[in-house]
């Protein structure tokens, strides 16, 4: 399953990816904000359904430990 990304402005009007990033950059610049990046790992819930409690804890711990915020 692939993710679909749609970019919209505050009115709901659709933007191209380039327009969105230019819009976001102008907004954040006006707010004197700095760009941050979050890194995470995805785990599908169906991967955990038929596992033991210990295996589920291990899987969820791995996902939790993969998260970081720069």
Backbone as XML, in Angstrom:
<?xml version="1.0"?>
<chain id="A" units="angstrom">
  <residue number="1" name="UNK">
    <atom name="N" x="0.845" y="-1.177" z="0.000"/>
    <atom name="CA" x="0.000" y="0.000" z="0.000"/>
    <atom name="C" x="0.887" y="1.236" z="0.000"/>
  </residue>
  <residue number="2" name="UNK">
    <atom name="N" x="0.654" y="2.134" z="-0.928"/>
    <atom name="CA" x="1.448" y="3.354" z="-1.026"/>
    <atom name="C" x="0.654" y="4.528" z="-0.476"/>
  </residue>
  <residue number="3" name="UNK">
    <atom name="N" x="1.356" y="5.460" z="0.112"/>
    <atom name="CA" x="0.721" y="6.664" z="0.652"/>
    <atom name="C" x="0.446" y="7.647" z="-0.477"/>
  </residue>
  <residue number="4" name="UNK">
    <atom name="N" x="-0.608" y="8.404" z="-0.332"/>
    <atom name="CA" x="-0.944" y="9.467" z="-1.271"/>
    <atom name="C" x="-0.851" y="10.792" z="-0.530"/>
  </residue>
  <residue number="5" name="UNK">
    <atom name="N" x="-0.148" y="11.733" z="-1.107"/>
    <atom name="CA" x="0.034" y="13.038" z="-0.475"/>
    <atom name="C" x="-0.680" y="14.088" z="-1.316"/>
  </residue>
  <residue number="6" name="UNK">
    <atom name="N" x="-1.528" y="14.867" z="-0.665"/>
    <atom name="CA" x="-2.217" y="15.977" z="-1.308"/>
    <atom name="C" x="-1.846" y="17.244" z="-0.558"/>
  </residue>
  <residue number="7" name="UNK">
    <atom name="N" x="-1.489" y="18.274" z="-1.289"/>
    <atom name="CA" x="-1.090" y="19.543" z="-0.687"/>
    <atom name="C" x="-2.221" y="20.547" z="-0.847"/>
  </residue>
  <residue number="8" name="UNK">
    <atom name="N" x="-2.574" y="21.221" z="0.248"/>
    <atom name="CA" x="-3.635" y="22.227" z="0.214"/>
    <atom name="C" x="-3.225" y="23.436" z="1.038"/>
  </residue>
  <residue number="9" name="UNK">
    <atom name="N" x="-3.777" y="24.592" z="0.671"/>
    <atom name="CA" x="-3.531" y="25.783" z="1.480"/>
    <atom name="C" x="-4.612" y="25.890" z="2.553"/>
  </residue>
  <residue number="10" name="UNK">
    <atom name="N" x="-4.592" y="26.983" z="3.312"/>
    <atom name="CA" x="-5.521" y="27.134" z="4.422"/>
    <atom name="C" x="-6.984" y="27.224" z="3.980"/>
  </residue>
  <residue number="11" name="UNK">
    <atom name="N" x="-7.241" y="27.514" z="2.720"/>
    <atom name="CA" x="-8.619" y="27.581" z="2.225"/>
    <atom name="C" x="-9.095" y="26.239" z="1.681"/>
  </residue>
  <residue number="12" name="UNK">
    <atom name="N" x="-8.176" y="25.286" z="1.581"/>
    <atom name="CA" x="-8.514" y="23.980" z="1.018"/>
    <atom name="C" x="-8.191" y="23.856" z="-0.455"/>
  </residue>
  <residue number="13" name="UNK">
    <atom name="N" x="-7.670" y="24.919" z="-1.059"/>
    <atom name="CA" x="-7.293" y="24.880" z="-2.474"/>
    <atom name="C" x="-6.063" y="23.988" z="-2.641"/>
  </residue>
  <residue number="14" name="UNK">
    <atom name="N" x="-6.112" y="23.120" z="-3.630"/>
    <atom name="CA" x="-5.001" y="22.201" z="-3.848"/>
    <atom name="C" x="-3.781" y="22.929" z="-4.407"/>
  </residue>
  <residue number="15" name="UNK">
    <atom name="N" x="-2.611" y="22.542" z="-3.927"/>
    <atom name="CA" x="-1.342" y="23.121" z="-4.356"/>
    <atom name="C" x="-0.465" y="22.036" z="-4.959"/>
  </residue>
  <residue number="16" name="UNK">
    <atom name="N" x="0.456" y="22.431" z="-5.824"/>
    <atom name="CA" x="1.484" y="21.489" z="-6.264"/>
    <atom name="C" x="2.465" y="21.317" z="-5.107"/>
  </residue>
  <residue number="17" name="UNK">
    <atom name="N" x="3.300" y="20.311" z="-5.180"/>
    <atom name="CA" x="4.301" y="20.105" z="-4.132"/>
    <atom name="C" x="5.221" y="21.321" z="-4.023"/>
  </residue>
  <residue number="18" name="UNK">
    <atom name="N" x="5.624" y="21.878" z="-5.159"/>
    <atom name="CA" x="6.512" y="23.034" z="-5.163"/>
    <atom name="C" x="5.829" y="24.252" z="-4.521"/>
  </residue>
  <residue number="19" name="UNK">
    <atom name="N" x="4.554" y="24.473" z="-4.871"/>
    <atom name="CA" x="3.809" y="25.590" z="-4.279"/>
    <atom name="C" x="3.679" y="25.423" z="-2.768"/>
  </residue>
  <residue number="20" name="UNK">
    <atom name="N" x="3.421" y="24.186" z="-2.341"/>
    <atom name="CA" x="3.272" y="23.919" z="-0.911"/>
    <atom name="C" x="4.556" y="24.257" z="-0.159"/>
  </residue>
  <residue number="21" name="UNK">
    <atom name="N" x="5.691" y="23.767" z="-0.650"/>
    <atom name="CA" x="6.951" y="24.012" z="0.054"/>
    <atom name="C" x="7.335" y="25.493" z="0.028"/>
  </residue>
  <residue number="22" name="UNK">
    <atom name="N" x="7.020" y="26.192" z="-1.061"/>
    <atom name="CA" x="7.275" y="27.637" z="-1.104"/>
    <atom name="C" x="6.365" y="28.353" z="-0.113"/>
  </residue>
  <residue number="23" name="UNK">
    <atom name="N" x="5.111" y="27.947" z="-0.044"/>
    <atom name="CA" x="4.144" y="28.524" z="0.889"/>
    <atom name="C" x="4.586" y="28.269" z="2.330"/>
  </residue>
  <residue number="24" name="UNK">
    <atom name="N" x="4.941" y="27.020" z="2.614"/>
    <atom name="CA" x="5.381" y="26.663" z="3.970"/>
    <atom name="C" x="6.658" y="27.413" z="4.347"/>
  </residue>
  <residue number="25" name="UNK">
    <atom name="N" x="7.602" y="27.519" z="3.430"/>
    <atom name="CA" x="8.856" y="28.218" z="3.721"/>
    <atom name="C" x="8.589" y="29.688" z="4.040"/>
  </residue>
  <residue number="26" name="UNK">
    <atom name="N" x="7.711" y="30.316" z="3.270"/>
    <atom name="CA" x="7.388" y="31.727" z="3.523"/>
    <atom name="C" x="6.701" y="31.884" z="4.876"/>
  </residue>
  <residue number="27" name="UNK">
    <atom name="N" x="5.797" y="30.959" z="5.201"/>
    <atom name="CA" x="5.088" y="31.023" z="6.485"/>
    <atom name="C" x="6.062" y="30.863" z="7.649"/>
  </residue>
  <residue number="28" name="UNK">
    <atom name="N" x="6.891" y="29.823" z="7.596"/>
    <atom name="CA" x="7.826" y="29.577" z="8.692"/>
    <atom name="C" x="8.857" y="30.690" z="8.815"/>
  </residue>
  <residue number="29" name="UNK">
    <atom name="N" x="9.280" y="31.229" z="7.682"/>
    <atom name="CA" x="10.228" y="32.336" z="7.715"/>
    <atom name="C" x="9.601" y="33.547" z="8.403"/>
  </residue>
  <residue number="30" name="UNK">
    <atom name="N" x="8.338" y="33.817" z="8.098"/>
    <atom name="CA" x="7.644" y="34.949" z="8.720"/>
    <atom name="C" x="7.478" y="34.747" z="10.234"/>
  </residue>
  <residue number="31" name="UNK">
    <atom name="N" x="7.452" y="33.503" z="10.672"/>
    <atom name="CA" x="7.303" y="33.191" z="12.094"/>
    <atom name="C" x="8.661" y="33.047" z="12.794"/>
  </residue>
  <residue number="32" name="UNK">
    <atom name="N" x="9.746" y="33.257" z="12.041"/>
    <atom name="CA" x="11.109" y="33.049" z="12.547"/>
    <atom name="C" x="11.291" y="31.637" z="13.086"/>
  </residue>
  <residue number="33" name="UNK">
    <atom name="N" x="10.679" y="30.676" z="12.418"/>
    <atom name="CA" x="10.742" y="29.275" z="12.833"/>
    <atom name="C" x="11.887" y="28.569" z="12.119"/>
  </residue>
  <residue number="34" name="UNK">
    <atom name="N" x="12.358" y="27.496" z="12.740"/>
    <atom name="CA" x="13.422" y="26.689" z="12.146"/>
    <atom name="C" x="12.835" y="25.367" z="11.678"/>
  </residue>
  <residue number="35" name="UNK">
    <atom name="N" x="13.388" y="24.834" z="10.600"/>
    <atom name="CA" x="12.934" y="23.540" z="10.097"/>
    <atom name="C" x="13.444" y="22.430" z="10.998"/>
  </residue>
  <residue number="36" name="UNK">
    <atom name="N" x="12.568" y="21.498" z="11.307"/>
    <atom name="CA" x="12.918" y="20.332" z="12.109"/>
    <atom name="C" x="12.533" y="19.084" z="11.330"/>
  </residue>
  <residue number="37" name="UNK">
    <atom name="N" x="13.167" y="17.988" z="11.641"/>
    <atom name="CA" x="12.835" y="16.732" z="10.971"/>
    <atom name="C" x="12.583" y="15.656" z="12.010"/>
  </residue>
  <residue number="38" name="UNK">
    <atom name="N" x="11.550" y="14.868" z="11.769"/>
    <atom name="CA" x="11.239" y="13.724" z="12.626"/>
    <atom name="C" x="11.519" y="12.455" z="11.830"/>
  </residue>
  <residue number="39" name="UNK">
    <atom name="N" x="12.110" y="11.490" z="12.472"/>
    <atom name="CA" x="12.419" y="10.203" z="11.841"/>
    <atom name="C" x="11.666" y="9.127" z="12.618"/>
  </residue>
  <residue number="40" name="UNK">
    <atom name="N" x="10.963" y="8.274" z="11.909"/>
    <atom name="CA" x="10.228" y="7.224" z="12.575"/>
    <atom name="C" x="10.179" y="5.977" z="11.716"/>
  </residue>
  <residue number="41" name="UNK">
    <atom name="N" x="9.802" y="4.895" z="12.332"/>
    <atom name="CA" x="9.679" y="3.610" z="11.652"/>
    <atom name="C" x="8.222" y="3.198" z="11.740"/>
  </residue>
  <residue number="42" name="UNK">
    <atom name="N" x="7.680" y="2.675" z="10.676"/>
    <atom name="CA" x="6.289" y="2.266" z="10.624"/>
    <atom name="C" x="6.166" y="0.775" z="10.923"/>
  </residue>
  <residue number="43" name="UNK">
    <atom name="N" x="5.194" y="0.440" z="11.758"/>
    <atom name="CA" x="4.883" y="-0.966" z="12.013"/>
    <atom name="C" x="3.384" y="-1.132" z="11.809"/>
  </residue>
  <residue number="44" name="UNK">
    <atom name="N" x="2.986" y="-2.002" z="10.882"/>
    <atom name="CA" x="1.573" y="-2.248" z="10.630"/>
    <atom name="C" x="0.992" y="-3.069" z="11.777"/>
  </residue>
  <residue number="45" name="UNK">
    <atom name="N" x="-0.157" y="-2.661" z="12.262"/>
    <atom name="CA" x="-0.795" y="-3.343" z="13.391"/>
    <atom name="C" x="-1.025" y="-4.818" z="13.079"/>
  </residue>
  <residue number="46" name="UNK">
    <atom name="N" x="-1.282" y="-5.156" z="11.825"/>
    <atom name="CA" x="-1.519" y="-6.559" z="11.469"/>
    <atom name="C" x="-0.282" y="-7.423" z="11.722"/>
  </residue>
  <residue number="47" name="UNK">
    <atom name="N" x="0.907" y="-6.822" z="11.783"/>
    <atom name="CA" x="2.127" y="-7.570" z="12.078"/>
    <atom name="C" x="2.165" y="-8.029" z="13.534"/>
  </residue>
  <residue number="48" name="UNK">
    <atom name="N" x="1.399" y="-7.385" z="14.377"/>
    <atom name="CA" x="1.444" y="-7.652" z="15.818"/>
    <atom name="C" x="0.314" y="-8.573" z="16.285"/>
  </residue>
  <residue number="49" name="UNK">
    <atom name="N" x="-0.745" y="-8.677" z="15.490"/>
    <atom name="CA" x="-1.969" y="-9.371" z="15.903"/>
    <atom name="C" x="-1.731" y="-10.773" z="16.445"/>
  </residue>
  <residue number="50" name="UNK">
    <atom name="N" x="-0.992" y="-11.595" z="15.757"/>
    <atom name="CA" x="-0.822" y="-12.993" z="16.154"/>
    <atom name="C" x="0.520" y="-13.272" z="16.828"/>
  </residue>
  <residue number="51" name="UNK">
    <atom name="N" x="1.040" y="-12.282" z="17.549"/>
    <atom name="CA" x="2.314" y="-12.481" z="18.235"/>
    <atom name="C" x="2.077" y="-12.597" z="19.738"/>
  </residue>
  <residue number="52" name="UNK">
    <atom name="N" x="3.068" y="-13.101" z="20.422"/>
    <atom name="CA" x="2.990" y="-13.166" z="21.891"/>
    <atom name="C" x="3.158" y="-11.754" z="22.444"/>
  </residue>
  <residue number="53" name="UNK">
    <atom name="N" x="2.844" y="-11.595" z="23.703"/>
    <atom name="CA" x="3.017" y="-10.292" z="24.348"/>
    <atom name="C" x="4.472" y="-9.841" z="24.271"/>
  </residue>
  <residue number="54" name="UNK">
    <atom name="N" x="5.394" y="-10.771" z="24.488"/>
    <atom name="CA" x="6.814" y="-10.435" z="24.463"/>
    <atom name="C" x="7.251" y="-9.972" z="23.065"/>
  </residue>
  <residue number="55" name="UNK">
    <atom name="N" x="6.766" y="-10.680" z="22.024"/>
    <atom name="CA" x="7.110" y="-10.295" z="20.652"/>
    <atom name="C" x="6.507" y="-8.937" z="20.302"/>
  </residue>
  <residue number="56" name="UNK">
    <atom name="N" x="5.275" y="-8.699" z="20.722"/>
    <atom name="CA" x="4.632" y="-7.410" z="20.462"/>
    <atom name="C" x="5.400" y="-6.287" z="21.149"/>
  </residue>
  <residue number="57" name="UNK">
    <atom name="N" x="5.792" y="-6.515" z="22.394"/>
    <atom name="CA" x="6.569" y="-5.506" z="23.126"/>
    <atom name="C" x="7.878" y="-5.221" z="22.408"/>
  </residue>
  <residue number="58" name="UNK">
    <atom name="N" x="8.544" y="-6.265" z="21.931"/>
    <atom name="CA" x="9.808" y="-6.090" z="21.223"/>
    <atom name="C" x="9.604" y="-5.264" z="19.939"/>
  </residue>
  <residue number="59" name="UNK">
    <atom name="N" x="8.571" y="-5.613" z="19.162"/>
    <atom name="CA" x="8.297" y="-4.879" z="17.922"/>
    <atom name="C" x="7.998" y="-3.406" z="18.199"/>
  </residue>
  <residue number="60" name="UNK">
    <atom name="N" x="7.143" y="-3.157" z="19.175"/>
    <atom name="CA" x="6.775" y="-1.783" z="19.493"/>
    <atom name="C" x="7.949" y="-0.999" z="20.078"/>
  </residue>
  <residue number="61" name="UNK">
    <atom name="N" x="8.796" y="-1.677" z="20.837"/>
    <atom name="CA" x="9.984" y="-1.023" z="21.387"/>
    <atom name="C" x="10.945" y="-0.621" z="20.269"/>
  </residue>
  <residue number="62" name="UNK">
    <atom name="N" x="11.105" y="-1.491" z="19.263"/>
    <atom name="CA" x="11.974" y="-1.167" z="18.128"/>
    <atom name="C" x="11.467" y="0.071" z="17.389"/>
  </residue>
  <residue number="63" name="UNK">
    <atom name="N" x="10.150" y="0.143" z="17.192"/>
    <atom name="CA" x="9.561" y="1.304" z="16.521"/>
    <atom name="C" x="9.767" y="2.558" z="17.370"/>
  </residue>
  <residue number="64" name="UNK">
    <atom name="N" x="9.518" y="2.443" z="18.659"/>
    <atom name="CA" x="9.705" y="3.578" z="19.576"/>
    <atom name="C" x="11.151" y="4.065" z="19.560"/>
  </residue>
  <residue number="65" name="UNK">
    <atom name="N" x="12.092" y="3.135" z="19.597"/>
    <atom name="CA" x="13.516" y="3.500" z="19.626"/>
    <atom name="C" x="14.008" y="4.092" z="18.316"/>
  </residue>
  <residue number="66" name="UNK">
    <atom name="N" x="13.301" y="3.818" z="17.205"/>
    <atom name="CA" x="13.693" y="4.368" z="15.905"/>
    <atom name="C" x="13.306" y="5.828" z="15.776"/>
  </residue>
  <residue number="67" name="UNK">
    <atom name="N" x="12.387" y="6.305" z="16.620"/>
    <atom name="CA" x="11.915" y="7.696" z="16.535"/>
    <atom name="C" x="12.996" y="8.668" z="17.011"/>
  </residue>
  <residue number="68" name="UNK">
    <atom name="N" x="13.170" y="9.711" z="16.260"/>
    <atom name="CA" x="14.052" y="10.796" z="16.686"/>
    <atom name="C" x="13.554" y="12.089" z="16.091"/>
  </residue>
  <residue number="69" name="UNK">
    <atom name="N" x="13.907" y="13.175" z="16.704"/>
    <atom name="CA" x="13.480" y="14.497" z="16.274"/>
    <atom name="C" x="14.688" y="15.394" z="16.263"/>
  </residue>
  <residue number="70" name="UNK">
    <atom name="N" x="15.036" y="15.886" z="15.073"/>
    <atom name="CA" x="16.221" y="16.757" z="14.915"/>
    <atom name="C" x="15.808" y="18.203" z="15.033"/>
  </residue>
</chain>
